[in-house]
Amino acid sequence: MTQRTSRVVALATLGFGIACAPMARVVGPAPARAWPGVLAHAQHSAARGEFDTADSTLATFAIRYPTSDEALETSYWRAVYALDPSNRAESVSGAISHLDSYLAATRPREHVLEATTLRRVAGQLDALNRLAAGAIAQAKDANAAAAIARALTDARIETPRAQTESTSTADAEIKRLKDELAKANAELERIRRRLAQPPPAQH
């Protein structure tokens, strides 16, 4: 091989290496290539209020690339969208499940601090929701007891005096229901006071 030929081969080899370097960066793993577009699509969908589409987009990616680091990030973003107040399908329990899965993973993650904060907030929201549900149930029970008591009172008024035994039974039932109503109202007031208190400071 002549000296001139050697130079041509060397230059060709160098040029091939330079051309291949950026190509290797562009190709990369399939999940890494697909993730930016998938996340952008999910974010645009959420911005338009299409949370079902955003969640479905992320879930599909996670199913397709389950072992990728990017699939783990879908759990964080799905939790974010599940907690969005404008999401009609808002699910605190669903968000907690996604965040617990994300924080329990040992693979590299991009949003550990944000996920930790969201998990605390979601936990407080879940506790408040449970208290509110209990208060509503207590109020319904109290209203039902009051209605029965009123009905029994009316029935007692219309009862002939001769039916003293029936009247005595009605009086006992009314007293029992009034006692239950008083207990329900007391419990409801206790729950209302608890709801009015600020949540305990997190350490």
C-alpha positions in Angstrom: 0.0 0.0 0.0 1.5 3.4 -1.0 1.7 6.3 1.5 -1.0 8.1 -0.4 -3.3 5.2 -0.2 -2.7 4.9 3.5 -3.7 8.5 4.0 -6.9 8.0 2.1 -7.8 4.9 4.2 -7.0 6.7 7.4 -9.1 9.7 6.5 -12.0 7.5 5.4 -11.8 5.6 8.7 -11.8 8.8 10.7 -14.7 10.2 8.7 -16.7 7.0 9.3 -16.1 7.2 13.0 -17.2 10.8 13.2 -20.3 10.1 11.2 -21.2 7.1 13.4 -20.8 8.9 16.7 -23.9 11.1 16.5 -25.8 8.2 15.0 -25.2 6.1 18.1 -26.5 8.9 20.3 -29.6 9.2 18.1 -30.4 5.5 18.0 -30.1 4.7 21.7 -32.5 2.3 23.5 -36.1 2.3 22.2 -37.7 3.5 25.5 -35.4 6.4 25.7 -36.2 7.4 22.1 -39.9 7.1 22.6 -40.3 8.6 26.1 -40.0 12.4 25.3 -42.7 12.2 22.7 -44.9 10.1 25.0 -44.5 12.4 27.9 -45.2 15.5 25.7 -48.4 13.9 24.4 -49.5 13.1 27.9 -48.8 16.6 29.2 -50.6 18.2 26.3 -53.6 15.9 26.9 -53.7 16.8 30.6 -53.4 20.5 29.8 -56.6 20.1 27.6 -58.4 18.4 30.4 -58.1 15.0 28.7 -56.8 13.1 31.8 -58.1 9.7 30.6 -56.0 10.1 27.4 -52.9 11.2 29.4 -53.2 8.3 31.8 -53.8 5.8 29.0 -50.8 7.1 27.1 -48.5 6.6 30.0 -50.0 3.2 31.0 -49.5 1.9 27.4 -45.8 3.0 27.5 -45.3 1.3 30.9 -46.8 -2.0 29.5 -44.6 -1.8 26.4 -41.4 -1.1 28.2 -42.0 -2.4 31.8 -38.3 -2.7 32.8 -37.2 0.7 31.6 -36.4 3.6 33.8 -38.8 5.7 31.8 -41.6 3.2 32.6 -41.0 4.0 36.3 -41.5 7.7 35.6 -45.0 7.0 34.3 -46.0 6.2 37.9 -45.0 9.6 39.0 -46.8 11.4 36.2 -49.9 9.3 36.6 -50.0 10.2 40.3 -49.7 13.9 39.4 -52.7 13.7 37.0 -54.7 11.6 39.5 -54.4 14.4 42.1 -55.3 17.2 39.8 -58.4 18.9 41.1 -59.7 19.5 37.6 -59.6 15.8 36.9 -63.2 14.4 37.1 -61.8 11.0 37.7 -59.6 12.3 40.5 -58.4 9.4 42.7 -56.4 10.0 45.8 -56.1 6.3 46.5 -54.9 5.7 42.9 -52.3 8.4 43.3 -51.1 6.9 46.6 -50.7 3.6 44.9 -48.6 5.1 42.0 -46.4 7.1 44.4 -45.8 4.2 46.7 -44.7 2.1 43.8 -42.4 4.9 42.5 -40.8 5.6 45.9 -40.3 1.9 46.6 -38.3 1.3 43.4 -34.5 1.0 43.6 -33.9 2.1 40.0 -32.8 5.7 39.2 -35.7 8.2 39.4 -36.0 11.8 38.4 -38.7 13.1 40.8 -38.0 11.5 44.2 -38.3 14.8 46.2 -41.5 15.8 44.4 -43.0 12.4 44.8 -42.2 12.3 48.5 -44.0 15.6 49.0 -47.0 14.6 46.9 -47.2 11.3 48.9 -47.5 13.3 52.2 -50.2 15.6 50.7 -52.1 12.6 49.3 -52.0 10.9 52.7 -53.5 13.9 54.3 -56.2 14.3 51.6 -57.1 10.6 52.1 -57.5 11.0 55.8 -59.6 14.1 55.4 -61.8 12.3 52.8 -62.4 9.5 55.2 -63.4 11.9 58.0 -65.7 13.8 55.6 -67.3 10.5 54.5 -67.8 9.5 58.1 -69.4 12.9 58.9 -71.8 12.6 55.9 -72.8 9.1 57.0 -73.4 10.3 60.6 -75.5 13.2 59.3 -77.6 10.8 57.1 -78.1 8.5 60.1 -79.1 11.4 62.3 -81.6 12.7 59.7 -83.1 9.2 59.3 -83.4 8.8 63.1 -85.1 12.3 63.4 -87.6 11.4 60.6 -88.5 8.1 62.4 -88.9 9.9 65.7 -91.2 12.5 64.1 -93.3 9.7 62.5 -93.6 7.9 65.7 -94.6 11.1 67.5 -97.3 11.7 65.0 -98.5 8.1 65.4 -98.6 8.5 69.1 -100.8 11.6 68.8 -103.3 9.8 66.7 -103.4 6.7 68.9 -106.6 6.4 71.0 -106.1 6.7 74.8 -107.4 3.3 75.3 -104.3 1.8 73.6 -102.1 2.6 76.5 -99.8 -0.3 75.9 -99.1 0.8 72.3 -98.5 4.4 73.5 -96.0 3.2 76.1 -94.1 1.2 73.5 -94.1 4.3 71.2 -92.8 6.5 74.0 -90.0 4.1 74.7 -89.0 3.9 71.0 -89.1 7.7 70.7 -86.9 8.1 73.7 -84.4 5.5 72.3 -84.3 7.3 68.9 -83.9 10.7 70.5 -81.0 9.3 72.5 -79.4 7.9 69.3 -80.0 11.2 67.6 -78.3 13.1 70.4 -75.3 10.7 70.2 -75.1 11.1 66.4 -75.2 14.9 66.6 -72.5 14.8 69.2 -70.3 12.6 67.0 -71.0 14.9 64.0 -70.0 17.9 66.0 -66.8 16.2 67.2 -65.9 15.3 63.6 -66.6 18.9 62.5 -64.2 20.2 65.1 -61.5 17.8 63.9 -62.0 18.8 60.3 -61.6 22.5 61.3 -58.3 21.9 63.0 -55.1 22.4 60.8 -53.3 19.2 59.9 -50.3 18.4 62.2 -47.0 19.7 61.1 -44.8 17.2 59.3 -41.3 16.6 60.6 
